[in-house]
Amino acid sequence: MNEHEQALGGPDRDHRRPAGVDDTTVKALGALSKALETTERARGRLYDFHQLTGTADLQLDDAVRLLEEAGHPEWAEKVRSEVLGRNVIPGHWTFQIVEAYNATYYRPFQQLELSAVQELAQGRDHLFEAEMKEERRTPGHPDHTPRPPASGA
């Protein structure tokens, strides 16, 4: 960015709407981005599920050991054979669910959103948010600056 652009304020070049991109396209890309962000959150929950289920399965080792120590080998064996290492849905451990989700849904969605931004907005991401920030900020207020400080380079 040159000194003139810096003096003007507003978003940096990477967050300014390219010429010819209309309001509806900016809104559509914002909605697509928001949906992907929601998917990111869902994916995080899926990883929570994966890790919590794995942790619970490993904790069963203690339960089996303690049941044996307490003189209940039949219950230790029931836990070992009925729950320990069990599929969470037919044929699947949680890592397989995560892999299938990533391959079938998450990565294709992520690639589609990236392609839409590339084709429809010259690769400029978060245009909707950058314009909303500009509308909502108070010019001149030290905590409402349009962009991060320029680097000393």
HUBEL-V657997 format. One line per field, one symbol per residue. ss: DSSP state (~ for helix, > for strand, _ for the rest). phi: phi as a letter, one per 40 degrees, with the letter a starting at -180 (. if undefined). burial: 1 if it has 24 or more other ideal C-beta (glycine too) atoms within 12 Angstrom, else 0. Layout:
ss: ???
phi: ???
burial: ???
This chain:
ss: __~~~~~~____~~~_______~~~~~~~~~~~~~~~~~~~~~~~~~~~~~~~~~~~~~~~~~~~~~~~___~~~~~~~~~~______>__>_~~~~~~~~~~~~~~~~~~~~~~~~~~~~_____~~~~~~~~~~_________________
phi: .cccccccggccdcbbccdgccdccccccccccccccccdcccccccdddccccccccccdcccdcccccgbcccdccccccbdgcccbdgbcccccdccccccbccccdccccccccccbfgccfcdccccdccccbdgccbbccacdcccc
burial: 000000000011001110001000010011011001001000000100010010001001001100000000000100100000000000000100110010000100100010011001100111110110010000000000010000000
